[in-house]
């Protein structure tokens, strides 16, 4: 009799477990770039079971040079993507109604890193110099900055020569550029690893120059925000993600090790990922407002994109390009 009761209880438990598993809502996140500590909060939340705790069957898709997150979103390959606001707004204006539902990075990590030996001490010394710039939408803050300074970007003694920089820092070591584009959490460290020291460099942080645009935010399709169930799942996703980000910021080395566990390329190192996570933590929002998109910061980004003398990434001020509906729902959970 006792064995029968145990069997029934076990069967009930298995049934409940099976129901719980089938009841979990699938949600997929597409990253902007490859697996690295830039996205540590999501990997940490996955590893720690934070998404599972919210009833989500969660998947992370790494990005790369041949992956366009917006296209993945449009094709139904992901529910949420990580993107920078300039490219998201450009995509929206071209017809794909992407909406920012949360802004994890409150500050920009972009900067121009220059060789002190080039004679550059201040922005006034850019004249006549060659500056490495990332394109594919990353050039617009730079072009806006040069426009504010009054420097033509066509070369000459009174302007600057723009070198289309690959996603590396080779030009500064190969003598091709006086300055290169870097992120505080990534390429700047690569320069250090290459043998240059902070004393040999001059840094110009976009955040301090007043031309910073919003970077790693979370985006969904506008029509999906009309679905109450999807909004609830996005809110649960945001809750788990922010919990993961807070943990990662407090435990950078451990978070870096988690990232390495998910990196199947073997290209990352513990040293670089730990350093990256330490720097990324400085860019995150803090306290209860982590993840909240500040309308002032949004308007600043839009202004930078519209006010460049070069061909602008957007031609008009966007409408309904962000929403706080998911953030507000998350606060209720």
N, C-alpha and C positions, 0 to 999 in steps of 0.2 A: 504493500500500500504506500509506504514511504517513498519507494523508488518511483511509483507512478506519479506521485505528487511532484517529485523533483523533475521528472521528465516533462510533466505539464508546465511546470514553472520555467524550465529551460526553453521549452517550445515557445512559451509566451514571450520570454525575453528575446529569443531570436526573431520572433515576429515583430516585436516592437523595434528591435535594432534594424531589421529590414525595412520597416515602414519609415524609420527616421532617416535611413540612408536615401530611400527613394524620395522622401519629402524635401531633401536638401535642394535648394535652388542653384542651378548652375550659373556661374558668372565668370567671364574671362576678361582679363586685363592685358592689353597690348602695350608694351613698353616702347619708349622712343629710341632706345639704344640697347646695346648688348647687356648681358647680366653683369652688373657691377654695383658698388655701394651707392651710386646715385639713386638706386631704387631699393635700398636696403630695407626700408620700412615694410614694403610689400612682401619681400621674402621672409623677413622676420615674423610678420603676422601669419604667413602660411606655415612656417616651421613651428611656431608656437601654438598653432591650432586656433588662432583668434577668429579666422573666417568660419571654421567648423563650428565654433561656439555660437556664431550668429546664424547657423543653419544654412551656410553657403558651401556649395561644392565649387571651390575656387581654383582657377587655372591662370598661370602667368605665361605669357608669350614674350620671349626676348625679342628685341628689335635688332637692327643692323643697317648697314649702308644700303641694302637693297630692299628694305622694308619701309613702306610709308604707312604709319599708323592710321592716318585718315582713310586710306584706301581699305585697310583691314576693317575699320569700323563701318564704312559704307557697304562693304561686301558681307557683313554679318559675321565676320571672323572674330569679333570681340565686342563686348558690351560697353567697355570703358577703355579709353586710351590715355596715355601720358603724352602731352605735347606742350610746346611753347606757345604762348599767346599770339605772337606775330604770325606764325604759320597757321594756327587755328583760325585766326580772323581772315587770313587770305583764303583759306579753304572755304570758310563760310561764305565769303563774298562771291566765290566762284560757283556756289550752288549747293554745297553740302552743309546742311544746317547743324553744325556742331555747337554745343553749348558747354561752357565751363561750369562744373558743379562744385568744384572745390579747388583751392589754391594751396598746395602743400608747401611749396617754396615761396616764402614771403619776400626773399631778397634774391637779387641776381648774383650769379657766381662768375659772370663774364668780366674779363679784363684784358687790357693790352699790356704785354710784358716786353720791355725794351732793354736793350743792352746799354749799360751806362757808358761803355766805351764809344758808343755812337754819338755821344755828345748830348743826348736827350736827358734833360732834367725836368722840364715842364712841357705842357702841351704846346707852348710857343716854339719849342724846338722841333716840332714835327715837320716843319717846312723843309722840302727837299729830301725827305726821308722816304724809305720804302717800308710799308706797313703790311703785314700779313693779315688777311681778313677771311673768315669763313663766309661762304655764300649759302645758297639754298635757304634764304630767309634770315640767316644770321647776320647778314651784312647791314640790315636796315638801322639798327641802333648806331652802328659805326658811322654810316653815311649821314645820319641825322646829327651826330656829334661833330663831324667834319663841317657840315653845313653851318652849325652854330658857331664854329670857330672861324668860319670864312675861308676854309681851305678847299680849293678845287681838288678833285680826286683824279685828275688827269695828268699828274706829274708836274715837273717844272720846279724852279727855285721857290716859287711862292705857294706851291701846292704839295700834295703827297702822291706818291706812286702806290697804287693798291696792287698787292700780290694776292691772287686767289690761292688761298692756303688750303692744303688738304687737312684732314683731321689728324694732324700730327704737328710737331714743333721743329721739323727738320730745317726749315728756312733759316732759323736763328743760329743753327750750328753750321750750316753750309754757306753762310755769308750772303744769303739771298735777300734777307730782310733785316732791318734795324729793330723791328718789333714784330711780335706774332700774337695772334689771338690765343687766349688760354682761359680755362676755367679754374677758379681757385682750388677746386677739389680734384682736378685731373691733370691737365697738361702742364700746369705750373710745377707740379711734382715731378713730371717727366723731365722738365728742364733741370730740376735739381739732380735727378738721377743721372742726367747726361753730363754732369760735372760742373755746372755753373752754380754760383753761390748767391744768396740774396744780396750780398754787397756788390755784386757785379750787375745787378738789375734794377730797373725802375718800373714800378707798377702803377697802372692807371685803371682803377676799378670803375666800371660803368656805373655802379651804384653811387659812387662818390662824385662822378662827373655829371650826374643828373640825367643820364640817358639810358638808364636801365629799363629793360622790359621784363614782363613777368615770364618766368620759365616754367619748370615742371608743374603743370596743372592737370586736372582730371576732366575729361571731356566725354560726353555722350551725345546721342542724336536727340534733337529737340523734340521729335514726336514721341520719344520714349518717356519724356517727362509728363506726358498726359496719362500714362498708365500708372495707377496708384500702386500696384504690386511691384512694378519695376522701381519706382521711387523708393519704396520701402527697402527693396534689396540694395539699391544704391546707398541708402542711408546705413544699412548694416555693413556694407562693404567699407564705407567711409569710417565708421566706428572702429572696425577691426584694423583698418589700414593706419589710422592715426594712433591707435594703441601700439601698433607695430613700430611706427616712426618714433614714438616717445621712448619705447624700450631701446631701439637702436641708438638713439641719441645719447642715452644714458650708459649704454654698453657698446661703445664703438668697436672694440676689438672682437667681442663676441658676435656682433652683427656682421662684421667683415667675414668671420669664419663661416657664418650661415650662408652668406652670399657665395663664398667659394664652393660650398657644397652643391650649389645649384648651377655653377658654371661648368659646363661640359666641354669647354674649349681648352681649359688648362692654361689660358693665356694670362690669367690674373695672378697676382702675388699677395700674400698676407700683408706684407709691408705697405704696398700701394693701396690696397682696399681699406686697411685700417686708417691710413692717412686720409683717404677719400671720405670715409665716413665721419671722421673728426671734423673735416671742413664742411661737409654737407650739413652737419648738425647746426652750424652757424647760420645757415640760410633758411632753416625751417621757421615756421611760425611757432609761437609758444603759448602755453596756458590754454584756457578754454577756447580761445579764438584760433587755434591752429586749424588750418584748412579753410578758413573764411577768406573769400576773395574781397579785398578792400576796393570799393568802387573808385576811390581816389587813385589807387595804384593802377587800376584798369584804365581810367581816363588818361593817366600819364603815359601808359603804353600806347594807347590810341593816338595821343597827340604826337608822340615821337614818330609813329608810323606815317602819320598824315603830313607832318611838317618837313619831311626831307625834300630837298630840291631835286633829288634823283627820282626816278620812277617809283612812286610809292607802292608799298606792299598792299595797301587798301586805298580805295578812292573816296570813301565816305565813312562817316561815323557809324559803326555797327549798332544794330538794335537787337535787343534780346539775346545777346551773345553770351551772357552768363546768367545764372539763376542761383538763388539761395535756398530753393525749395528742398534740396537734398540735405544741405547743411542744417536747415531748421528742423527737418525730420530727424536727423541724427541726434540733435540736441534733446529731442523728446524721448529717445531710446533709453 
